[in-house]
């Protein structure tokens, strides 16, 4: 019971009011340890209540002990979700801040907060900037800590936790993990108590569906008659019983096609009308796209698709619709299973393989499949949860049962040991003065999870290679064995970019000539490892080779002679072409048609390119000052997706690229012209309206603005009437 815990009565009452009355068995074991200040690894199934342990300890630290809490999560969306949940305690005096943005900033305002929710990248960035408040952290909660095994996010989380533990020797660590095979090794690394359990709040039945029948791992069976498509009968069966479904497939295209196929049948079971606001958000706010219109149509039928190609606003809208029951089924890629709290009565895993560009179709890990399956069963709503994998034949059915349903999750392993990964983190250590020698670097590495799992054989050679690289590229200097970051190396570390990106950008700046071609500039940015390139498709090469010929000597990164490197170059150039269309104001629909990318894909590359242009501008100040103006101008154009004509207008809140173009085409091309324009004229323009018209006027310093009238001015109405006479 919550009442039995060592908590201030005020806190106990707040947790009760939020619905936490009784503790689940693993929570009963973990909560007293967490509240006593012991470090803890809690490894239990997905949706079994891990977060509560972190929240209990956090509130104890802040309200009873005057401590400061850092809550580390893997995803921005998860940071937002955790921030909202922790703000339920704000009226008790708990100050919560979410930090996921600018990676070249200490953000001193965070020091005023009691609980800071941050991604691992943001946490490590603050440590690099010497955020003094980090030394006052008394509790770090590491959510989804099993992602240490992830090649992308894992090393950053591992390094951040290592730095924090070395900085704050008495700090409590609570690591929340899915069930893994080597949780004991993780607990040893963190000097923590281990609590592990297979208990779930809602019983889970796992099975495989083949030929109209569900075979469960407990040897029970259930008939679910269906046709050629095995997914719809399973979805229909659940929805008819009042449940919701999550369906996981291996490609974004499959999420869209499957949701679209199921939508008409689902609508006959009870769809709903979309509000104008919901439709606008789903279709794409300022710019409607075919993907957005398809999504809105599906949602009207009560089904949706969810993948990284959607914008964050579209994904959040789908998640809200599912939580409030308007959406009965989501078809998603596996990324949805990684942390977002969306349980359903039945989870259907259609595909247990994913396509890898290097290896073709590769099997999903047991851990990934278990995380998907763990979403089955909504506490307080479902008496049970069902996780169903789909087989196409008998051998595959038997393989799925043995390899997934009856198998244990894999052991997690550190991914910190490779040279490309070490480069970024070693520079961060040296640039902050945390270490100052090769021996110091090795000393730090001996405190990592990597060292807990291995003897670090061969790592000294890798460290020597990384240090030699930095010395050659002038990011480090060495005197009598002491290593010190140069100003250049310190800025590269502070900007939190891959050192190879800095080398590429510096090389481009050295080739820069006044009035450099904008495609060549964008190509240099897209050649960095921090910007993910588009895949080359059949038919891409000829127009890209033509662009190479046209650019000729104006290329800032020369065309490689090695045939093996040419496809990478062309992929970078294709990405640059997409960004060129973006700053040329081609709408998202047009970009999707040309490059087959969704709003989320485009936004991810726009944000990465903007950050690289910021970094390039900083490096230009050191190595090519005369290039800085052009680089900075391109950065602003990338941020808003506009030609140079609209740079002044898009700085106004609420005025994006589409609305800025409307204003410009109506003769309002400067802020002075907007300032003198009649507010009713502004309000009558398509896409502007009274509310934004008044807002723009106030932003321009006009505090006393009359209420705007959206109807067209009389003269304009008369002119329109005469026009229609023809």
Helices and strands as residue ranges (DSSP letters): G 2-4, H 9-17, H 25-35, E 40-44, H 50-59, I 60-64, E 68-73, H 76-86, G 87-92, E 96-99, G 108-112, E 115-119, H 120-128, G 132-136, E 137-142, G 145-149, H 154-167, E 172-177, H 183-189, E 193-197, E 204-210, E 213-216, E 221-223, H 230-240, E 245-248, H 252-268, H 276-283, H 290-300, E 303-306, H 312-323, E 329-332, G 334-337, E 346-349, E 353-356, E 360-363, H 366-373, E 385-390, H 394-400, I 401-405, H 419-431, H 438-445, H 449-453, H 459-472, E 476-479, E 482-485, H 487-494, H 499-511, H 518-526, H 540-551, G 552-554, H 563-583, H 588-595, H 599-623, G 625-627, H 628-640, G 644-646, G 649-651, H 657-665, H 671-676, H 679-684, H 689-699, H 714-724
